[in-house]
Amino acid sequence: MNDVFEALFAGQTALGRVGEPDDVGRMIASLLLDDTPG
């Protein structure tokens, strides 16, 4: 991704930057866990 595109894209996000894998890693892990009783 070139710097111009990254700056344009990041300016449109809530974080003001391009996301990293660690930003969503825990959420994805929690969705994959089977914590349902029974």
C-alpha positions in Angstrom: 0.0 0.0 0.0 1.5 3.3 -0.9 1.8 6.2 1.5 -0.8 8.4 -0.3 -3.5 5.7 -0.3 -2.8 4.7 3.3 -3.1 8.4 4.4 -6.4 8.7 2.5 -7.8 5.5 3.9 -6.6 6.1 7.4 -8.3 9.5 7.4 -11.6 7.8 6.9 -11.4 5.4 9.9 -12.4 5.9 13.5 -8.8 5.2 14.7 -7.3 7.6 12.2 -4.9 4.9 11.1 -4.9 1.6 9.2 -5.8 -1.3 11.5 -3.3 -3.9 12.7 -4.0 -7.6 13.3 -3.7 -7.0 17.1 -6.6 -4.6 16.9 -9.0 -7.4 16.1 -7.2 -10.5 17.3 -8.9 -10.8 20.7 -12.3 -10.1 19.3 -11.9 -12.9 16.7 -10.5 -15.3 19.3 -13.6 -14.6 21.6 -15.9 -15.3 18.6 -14.2 -18.6 18.0 -14.4 -19.8 21.6 -17.3 -22.0 22.5 -18.3 -20.7 25.9 -21.9 -21.9 25.7 -23.1 -24.0 28.6 -24.2 -27.5 28.2 
